[in-house]
Amino acid sequence: MWIRDIRRLTLKKGKHMKKLILLVIALFALNGIAYANVDLNTATQEELQSVKGIGKKKAQAIVEYRQAHGNFKSVDELDNVKGFGKKSVKKLSKELTVAANPAPVATSKKKGAKPAAAKK
């Protein structure tokens, strides 16, 4: 009689275990989507703000630096942007990236602004 009880418990645990494994897999999949790397050369201010540790002012500083100096060559160059130090760059480097051959970045959409000249 107690053997039947153990079998019933084992079967119930098996069902719960399958659900638990599926839940863990789903969480890992969603986690990967949530922490996709943000490209410093193509990201908008809003996209930069989605990174933990980058607020409105820092995102704006990144965009302004990019407009003034051109595309980033590496994530470490973020150290040159006002508001960022070596420690913050190290923490953020896991969530940021720089594309190997980024497209030219548009500078400004204000009236009267001239488009950036393409490099040869």
Buried (B, 14 or more C-beta within 10 A) or exposed (E): EEEEEEEEEEEEEEEEEEEEEEEEEEEEEEEEEEEEBBBBBBBEBEEBBBBEEBEEEBBBBBBEBBEEEBBBEEBEBBBEBEBBEEEBBEEBBEBBBBEEEBEEBEBEEEEEEEEEEEEE
